[in-house]
Every structure is written in C-alpha cells, then in structure tokens.
Amino acid sequence: MNNNSQTGQMTWRPDGNISVGKLYMRLNSWERWRLYTEFPEHVLPDLPGFSEGYATCLALLKKQWQLI
C-alpha cells in the first residue's frame, strides 16, 4: 500500500452486512461500491483465517477512512 492520502469509505457489503466476508470500497459517497481488489494502490495481502480485505481495512482505518 502506498502513502496515498486520499480517503474514502469501506463496508463489508454494500448493505453493511459483514457475513459475506469481503471488503467493498469507494472513494466518494456517490460512487458505487466496488470490491477492494479493484483498488490495487490500497490493497494489502490477506491474512490467513480472516475475511478478505481485513488487513486492508485495518490499514485504511488508520488513514482515516470511514467504515460504514
């Protein structure tokens, strides 16, 4: 992940349901949700045994991204 200072929003599914286990992201509130892997500049490798995108989510929370 680079030092891109742009912030955005994250959710575990467009309706906010974490049961799916994949992170979705968008840079602006008016954009559609996209799977986190569509943002290669932000993606960190997934950790074994955790939901897809969990490491990316933790890193982006530290950069002031909003979790919805």
N, C-alpha and C positions, 0 to 999 in steps of 0.2 A: 504494500500500500504506500502511495506516495504522500507528500505533505500538502496535498490539495486542500485549500482552506474552505472550499465550498461545502455548505451544509445542506442537508435535506431531511427527508422523513423515511422512517422504516416501519414495517409491520410484518407480522408473521404470515399474514394472508390479507388480501385486500379488505376482508371484512373484520380483521383483527383477531381471528381465531388462531391460536398458537398450535392447535392439534395437528395441523398439516406439517409443521416442522421445517418449512423453508422460508427464508427471509426475502421479503419484497422491498423495493426501494423506489423512491422518486426524488428528483431534485427540487421540484416545485409542487405545491399543493394542487394545482390544476392539471398536472400530468397524470397519466395512467400509471398504475403500479406495474413495476417490471421486476422479474427475478433478479436477485442480487448479482448473479453471474454476468448480467448484461452491463455491469459497471466494473470492468476489469481494473480500472485505476484505483478502486477501493477494496477489492476482494482480497481477503486473507485465506490461507489454506484452512479447510475444515478440520476440526478436531474429531478424532475417533470417538464415537459414542454420544456426540452432541448433535443437535439439529443443524441442518445445512444452513450455513451463514452465521452461526453463533459467534465465531471468532470475529467475523467482520462486524457484526452488530456491536460487540463489546468495544472494539476499537473506534467505531464511529460515534458511540455514546460519549467517549472521552473527547471527541472533537465537536461536541455539542449538537449532534444530530438528534432529531426528535423521534422517539419511539411511540407509535400510535397503536 
